[in-house]
Amino acid sequence: MLEHLRGKVPNFNEWYKPKSLALKEDEGFRTLYQLRSQILKEGTGSPSPSIHIGHMDTADLAPLMRNPPSGAKDFFVGDMTGGSGWEVELPDGEKEKYYVSLPASIDMSVTHQIGDEDAKQLLSRYLNEMQSLIAEARAQFGTEDAA
């Protein structure tokens, strides 16, 4: 972590402070940090899925409906992970999900939102920013500890 350089290299705080403030001012990064904190400290929070079904004919599901797994109770399309399949009751009464692939004729897409941004785009943007900061720290301080 970059902050581990604090106290190890001269002028780190002067270099890092404006960069840290810029990260905190970015709404997406702030939301990502809040979500991370919720997950780590409270065990709650997750990106919000957004499911778009462009086309789905229930007749396309017929082959899946004819061959349910043992203990199948309900069929679901597009859960929190974007998966589809059967909810199966186990012998002890617990329920678990049995995922299946939907037929190619079903046009469905799943995105996850973090705040107002697509999670993949936000995480990609964040990783790019971190790579830039690490590269700049290496150039500035000439250390491999920046990673």
Secondary structure per residue as TSV (DSSP state, phi and psi in degrees):
chain	resnum	aa	ss	phi	psi
A	1	M	-	360.0	141.7
A	2	L	G	-58.4	-38.4
A	3	E	G	-63.8	-17.7
A	4	H	G	-69.0	-14.2
A	5	L	G	-77.2	-16.2
A	6	R	T	-57.4	128.0
A	7	G	T	84.5	-12.1
A	8	K	T	-100.0	-28.7
A	9	V	S	-126.4	142.2
A	10	P	T	-67.5	144.9
A	11	N	T	66.8	15.4
A	12	F	H	-61.0	-48.6
A	13	N	H	-58.3	-41.9
A	14	E	H	-64.0	-38.5
A	15	W	H	-72.5	-42.7
A	16	Y	H	-79.6	-33.2
A	17	K	H	-54.9	-50.5
A	18	P	H	-65.1	-30.5
A	19	K	H	-70.7	-42.0
A	20	S	H	-62.5	-42.7
A	21	L	H	-63.4	-39.8
A	22	A	H	-63.1	-39.7
A	23	L	H	-64.3	-41.3
A	24	K	H	-67.4	-26.8
A	25	E	H	-79.7	-16.7
A	26	D	-	-77.4	116.0
A	27	E	H	-58.7	-41.9
A	28	G	H	-63.6	-44.1
A	29	F	H	-67.3	-36.3
A	30	R	H	-63.7	-44.0
A	31	T	H	-64.4	-41.3
A	32	L	H	-61.2	-42.9
A	33	Y	H	-64.4	-41.5
A	34	Q	H	-63.6	-41.9
A	35	L	H	-63.4	-44.5
A	36	R	H	-57.3	-45.4
A	37	S	H	-63.5	-41.8
A	38	Q	I	-59.6	-46.4
A	39	I	I	-64.6	-45.8
A	40	L	I	-72.0	-42.0
A	41	K	I	-92.6	-31.4
A	42	E	I	-114.9	-14.5
A	43	G	S	71.6	19.7
A	44	T	-	-121.0	173.9
A	45	G	-	91.8	141.6
A	46	S	-	-166.0	157.1
A	47	P	-	-60.9	148.6
A	48	S	E	-88.8	123.6
A	49	P	E	-78.0	147.4
A	50	S	E	-127.1	119.5
A	51	I	E	-112.1	127.5
A	52	H	E	-116.9	122.5
A	53	I	E	-107.9	109.7
A	54	G	E	-78.4	-38.9
A	55	H	E	-155.5	130.8
A	56	M	-	-152.6	117.6
A	57	D	-	-102.5	123.2
A	58	T	G	-59.7	-21.7
A	59	A	G	-64.7	-27.2
A	60	D	G	-68.6	-20.6
A	61	L	G	-86.2	-10.5
A	62	A	H	-52.4	-44.4
A	63	P	H	-61.4	-35.5
A	64	L	H	-69.9	-36.0
A	65	M	H	-70.5	-27.3
A	66	R	H	-75.3	-20.3
A	67	N	S	-126.7	60.0
A	68	P	-	-72.1	152.3
A	69	P	-	-70.4	160.8
A	70	S	T	-59.0	132.1
A	71	G	T	85.0	5.2
A	72	A	E	-62.7	132.5
A	73	K	E	-112.3	-47.0
A	74	D	E	-138.6	152.4
A	75	F	E	-107.4	138.5
A	76	F	E	-129.0	150.8
A	77	V	S	-125.1	121.7
A	78	G	S	70.3	69.6
A	79	D	-	-81.8	-166.0
A	80	M	T	-59.5	-26.3
A	81	T	T	-93.6	-5.9
A	82	G	S	91.4	1.1
A	83	G	-	-85.3	165.8
A	84	S	E	-133.7	154.2
A	85	G	E	160.1	-152.7
A	86	W	E	-108.6	143.4
A	87	E	E	-93.6	122.0
A	88	V	E	-113.5	133.2
A	89	E	E	-92.2	125.4
A	90	L	-	-83.9	163.0
A	91	P	T	-55.0	-29.8
A	92	D	T	-84.7	4.8
A	93	G	S	92.1	-13.6
A	94	E	-	-67.6	156.5
A	95	K	E	-117.5	143.8
A	96	E	E	-141.9	165.1
A	97	K	E	-97.3	139.0
A	98	Y	E	-117.4	106.1
A	99	Y	E	-83.5	144.9
A	100	V	E	-133.3	160.4
A	101	S	-	-86.8	134.0
A	102	L	-	-78.3	152.5
A	103	P	-	-58.0	148.8
A	104	A	T	-61.7	-22.2
A	105	S	T	-70.8	-14.0
A	106	I	S	-88.8	122.2
A	107	D	E	-97.5	98.6
A	108	M	E	-135.6	136.4
A	109	S	E	-130.5	147.5
A	110	V	E	-125.8	130.2
A	111	T	E	-125.8	157.2
A	112	H	E	-117.8	135.8
A	113	Q	E	-105.0	140.5
A	114	I	E	-122.9	108.4
A	115	G	T	65.0	-126.7
A	116	D	T	-98.0	5.0
A	117	E	E	-113.4	150.7
A	118	D	E	-63.0	129.9
A	119	A	H	-57.5	-42.8
A	120	K	H	-62.9	-42.8
A	121	Q	H	-67.2	-42.4
A	122	L	H	-63.9	-46.1
A	123	L	H	-64.3	-38.0
A	124	S	H	-64.0	-43.6
A	125	R	H	-62.3	-41.8
A	126	Y	H	-64.8	-46.4
A	127	L	H	-62.0	-39.9
A	128	N	H	-62.3	-41.6
A	129	E	H	-63.4	-42.3
A	130	M	H	-65.3	-41.3
A	131	Q	H	-60.6	-41.7
A	132	S	H	-64.4	-44.1
A	133	L	H	-62.3	-43.1
A	134	I	H	-64.7	-44.0
A	135	A	H	-62.5	-41.6
A	136	E	H	-66.0	-39.6
A	137	A	H	-64.0	-41.5
A	138	R	H	-62.6	-42.2
A	139	A	H	-68.3	-39.9
A	140	Q	H	-71.6	-43.3
A	141	F	H	-110.5	-8.1
A	142	G	-	59.0	45.0
A	143	T	-	-134.0	146.5
A	144	E	G	-82.7	-12.4
A	145	D	G	-68.6	-9.8
A	146	A	G	-64.2	-25.6
A	147	A	-	-84.4	360.0
